[in-house]
Amino acid sequence: MLSKPQTSSSFVFLFVILVLTLPLTSCSRFITGTIIEPTVDNLQKQTDLDLVCEGAPAYLLMIDSMIASEPDDTALLRIGSQTYAAYTNALTECGAPAKRVRTIADKAKLYGTTLISHLLPSVARANQDELDRELTHTGKNDVPSLFWGTLAWLSWIQQQQGAPAAMADLVMVEKIMTRLLELDETYQAGTIHLFFGGLQATRPAMIGGNPQHSQQHFERALEISKHQFLLIQTTYAETYARNTLNKQLHDSLLKEVLDFPLKSAPQFALSNVIAQKKAARLLEEDYFAE
């Protein structure tokens, strides 16, 4: 991403025109590999959250245009899933209106479930029995598509505030995440363990919640990430530490996030900026005050 929003927007506008006028069937692979993927990778390395919130829509428009031209291209769907999921989280921290965030999350879900359905057709039919059978045939090569598709789906679930439809979707997401844990627990810095840590910490015991298992998942995620992916610490504090009334753990995790030098993990820069903003807010809440 270019450093000035005006320059970035102008470049993307011109590039979108190019995308809309060229025969994408012949050039989409070239464009995806040389322009789109590096751009998305660079987005993840940004530390200016406001710039991301203001400038990313131009990139999203570019991705939407390409997917509209080739709706079954799994590489484009994976990029769309990844970018819309990231933008949903960024908008939340930028203070965007809830309606705006939900609109972006809807698109994340669309791309995510479409991507997953290429490997797991039962997702489109919400057939859990078929999903169990299909998951047994997935392998390690399927991890990237399943992970990013599921993460985009989760970004939508998080915006639904416990709606019944979202909770039904969560059952299917948990099944996919369970399989991903078996296939590659280390993928994306232990994020799969992060999912289960938060789920086990917030789910009531009567329906399978388990604080001990939650802590084990969080500790494993910290080990895999080498404490560099800070959303693990903030989620660990907000879910497990708060629900077990562990103030010492809560505050130490959040202070670790705030003290972390962002330049030491540029690959997680955007996520870590979001985590630092969240950590500051969680500490200010003074959750354990009597």
C-alpha positions in Angstrom: 0.0 0.0 0.0 1.3 3.4 -0.9 1.9 5.8 2.0 -0.5 8.6 0.8 -4.3 7.7 0.6 -4.8 10.0 -2.4 -2.0 8.3 -4.4 -3.2 4.9 -3.4 -6.8 5.6 -4.3 -5.8 7.0 -7.7 -3.6 4.0 -8.5 -6.4 1.6 -7.5 -9.0 3.5 -9.5 -6.8 3.2 -12.6 -6.1 -0.4 -12.0 -9.8 -1.2 -11.5 -10.4 0.3 -14.9 -7.7 -2.0 -16.3 -9.3 -5.0 -14.6 -12.8 -4.1 -16.0 -11.6 -3.7 -19.5 -9.1 -6.5 -20.0 -10.2 -10.2 -20.7 -9.7 -11.6 -17.2 -9.7 -15.2 -18.3 -6.3 -14.6 -19.8 -4.7 -12.3 -17.3 -6.2 -13.0 -13.9 -3.4 -15.3 -12.8 -0.8 -12.8 -13.7 -2.7 -10.0 -11.9 -3.4 -12.1 -8.9 0.3 -13.2 -8.5 1.9 -9.9 -9.3 -0.5 -7.3 -7.9 -3.3 -8.6 -5.7 -1.4 -11.1 -3.5 1.5 -8.6 -2.8 -1.1 -5.9 -2.0 -3.0 -8.1 0.4 0.3 -9.1 2.0 1.3 -5.5 2.4 -2.1 -4.7 3.9 -1.3 -7.1 6.7 2.0 -5.2 7.4 0.4 -1.8 7.9 0.6 -0.1 11.3 -1.6 2.9 10.4 -5.0 1.6 11.3 -6.8 4.7 10.1 -5.1 4.5 6.7 -6.3 0.9 6.4 -9.9 1.8 7.3 -9.9 4.7 4.9 -7.9 3.2 2.0 -8.9 -0.4 1.9 -12.3 0.0 0.2 -10.5 0.7 -3.1 -8.7 -2.6 -2.9 -11.9 -4.4 -1.9 -13.6 -3.0 -5.0 -10.7 -4.3 -7.1 -11.1 -7.8 -5.6 -14.8 -7.7 -6.0 -14.5 -6.9 -9.6 -12.1 -9.8 -10.3 -14.3 -12.3 -8.3 -17.4 -11.2 -10.2 -15.5 -12.0 -13.5 -14.3 -15.3 -12.2 -16.5 -16.4 -9.3 -15.1 -20.0 -9.1 -11.4 -18.9 -8.9 -10.3 -20.3 -5.5 -7.2 -18.1 -5.4 -9.3 -15.0 -5.7 -11.9 -16.3 -3.2 -9.1 -17.0 -0.7 -7.8 -13.4 -1.1 -11.3 -12.0 -0.8 -12.0 -14.0 2.3 -8.7 -13.0 3.9 -9.1 -9.3 3.0 -12.7 -8.9 4.0 -12.1 -10.7 7.3 -9.2 -8.4 8.1 -11.2 -5.3 7.1 -14.1 -6.4 9.3 -11.8 -6.5 12.4 -10.1 -3.2 11.4 -13.4 -1.4 11.0 -14.5 -2.5 14.4 -11.5 -0.9 16.0 -11.8 2.2 13.8 -15.2 2.8 15.4 -17.2 2.3 12.2 -21.0 2.1 12.5 -22.3 -1.4 13.3 -24.3 -1.5 10.1 -21.2 -0.8 8.0 -19.3 -3.5 9.8 -22.1 -6.0 9.3 -22.2 -5.2 5.6 -18.5 -6.0 5.2 -18.9 -9.1 7.4 -21.7 -10.3 5.1 -19.3 -10.2 2.1 -16.6 -12.0 4.1 -19.1 -14.8 4.8 -20.1 -15.0 1.2 -16.6 -15.4 -0.1 -15.6 -17.6 2.8 -18.4 -20.1 2.5 -18.1 -20.1 -1.3 -14.4 -20.9 -1.0 -15.1 -23.7 1.5 -17.8 -25.2 -0.6 -15.3 -26.0 -3.3 -13.8 -28.5 -0.9 -16.8 -29.2 1.3 -20.0 -29.0 -0.8 -22.2 -29.9 2.2 -21.5 -26.4 3.6 -23.8 -24.9 1.0 -26.5 -27.3 2.1 -25.8 -26.9 5.8 -25.7 -30.7 6.0 -23.6 -31.6 9.1 -23.6 -35.4 8.5 -22.2 -35.0 5.0 -19.7 -32.5 6.3 -18.3 -35.0 8.8 -17.7 -37.4 5.9 -16.2 -34.8 3.6 -13.8 -33.6 6.2 -12.2 -37.0 6.5 -11.0 -36.7 2.9 -9.3 -33.3 3.3 -5.5 -33.1 3.6 -2.8 -30.6 4.4 -2.9 -29.0 1.0 -6.5 -27.9 1.8 -5.5 -26.1 5.0 -5.1 -22.6 3.5 -8.4 -22.5 1.7 -10.3 -24.0 4.6 -8.6 -21.8 7.1 -9.2 -18.4 5.4 -12.7 -19.4 4.3 -13.5 -20.4 7.9 -11.9 -17.2 9.4 -14.0 -15.1 7.1 -17.1 -17.0 8.1 -16.2 -16.5 11.8 -15.9 -12.7 11.2 -19.6 -12.8 10.2 -20.6 -14.9 13.2 -18.9 -12.5 15.6 -21.1 -9.7 14.3 -24.4 -11.5 14.8 -24.4 -11.2 18.6 -25.6 -14.8 19.3 -28.3 -15.0 16.7 -29.7 -18.5 16.2 -28.5 -18.7 12.6 -25.0 -17.7 13.6 -24.9 -20.3 16.4 -26.0 -23.0 13.9 -23.2 -21.9 11.6 -20.7 -22.0 14.5 -21.4 -25.8 14.9 -20.1 -26.3 11.3 -17.2 -23.9 11.8 -16.1 -25.9 14.9 -16.1 -29.1 12.9 -13.9 -27.6 10.2 -11.6 -26.0 12.8 -11.3 -29.4 14.6 -10.1 -31.0 11.3 -7.7 -28.1 10.7 -6.2 -28.6 14.2 -5.5 -32.2 13.2 -4.0 -31.3 9.8 -1.8 -28.4 10.9 -2.0 -26.9 14.4 0.7 -24.4 13.6 -0.9 -22.7 10.6 -1.0 -18.9 10.9 0.8 -18.7 14.2 -1.5 -21.0 16.2 -4.7 -19.2 15.3 -6.6 -22.5 15.3 -5.6 -23.0 19.0 -6.7 -19.4 19.6 -10.2 -20.2 18.3 -10.6 -23.2 20.6 -9.1 -21.2 23.6 -11.8 -18.5 23.2 -14.5 -21.0 22.5 -13.8 -23.2 25.5 -13.5 -20.1 27.8 -16.8 -18.6 26.9 -19.0 -21.6 26.4 -21.0 -22.8 29.4 -19.8 -26.0 31.0 -23.2 -27.7 30.3 -22.6 -27.4 26.6 -18.9 -28.3 26.6 -17.0 -25.3 27.9 -13.8 -26.2 29.7 -11.5 -23.5 31.3 -8.7 -26.0 31.7 -8.8 -26.9 28.0 -9.1 -23.2 27.1 -5.9 -22.4 28.9 -4.1 -25.3 27.3 -5.1 -24.0 23.8 -4.0 -20.5 24.6 -0.7 -21.6 26.0 0.0 -23.7 23.0 -1.0 -20.8 20.7 1.5 -18.5 22.6 4.2 -21.2 22.1 3.6 -21.6 18.4 3.4 -17.8 17.8 6.4 -17.1 20.1 4.2 -14.4 21.7 4.4 -12.4 18.5 0.7 -12.6 17.4 -0.8 -10.3 20.0 -4.5 -11.1 19.4 -3.8 -14.4 21.3 -2.9 -12.4 24.4 -5.8 -10.1 24.2 -8.3 -12.9 23.6 -6.7 -14.9 26.4 -7.1 -12.0 28.8 -10.7 -11.1 27.7 -12.1 -14.6 27.8 -10.2 -17.0 30.0 -8.6 -14.5 32.5 -11.8 -12.6 33.0 -14.1 -15.6 33.3 -11.7 -17.2 35.9 -11.3 -13.9 37.7 -7.5 -14.1 37.2 -6.5 -10.4 37.4 -2.8 -11.0 37.6 -2.9 -13.0 34.3 -5.2 -10.6 32.7 -3.1 -7.5 33.4 0.2 -9.2 32.6 -1.1 -10.4 29.2 -2.4 -6.9 28.3 0.8 -5.2 29.4 2.8 -7.6 27.4 0.8 -6.5 24.3 1.2 -2.8 25.0 5.0 -3.2 25.5 5.5 -5.3 22.3 7.7 -3.6 19.6 5.6 -3.8 16.4 8.7 -3.7 14.2 9.8 -7.0 15.6 6.9 -8.9 13.9 6.1 -7.0 10.7 4.1 -9.9 9.3 1.5 -9.4 12.0 1.6 -5.6 12.1 -2.0 -4.8 11.3 -3.4 -7.5 13.7 -0.9 -6.4 16.4 -2.0 -2.7 16.1 -5.6 -3.8 16.6 -4.5 -5.9 19.6 -2.7 -3.0 21.2 -5.8 -0.7 20.8 -7.9 -3.4 22.3 -5.5 -4.1 25.2 -5.5 -0.4 26.1 -9.3 -0.4 26.1 -9.5 -3.6 28.2 -7.2 -2.2 30.9 -9.1 1.1 31.0 -12.3 -0.9 31.7 -10.9 -1.8 35.1 -12.9 -5.1 35.0 -11.8 -6.4 38.4 -12.7 -3.2 40.3 -14.9 -3.9 43.3 
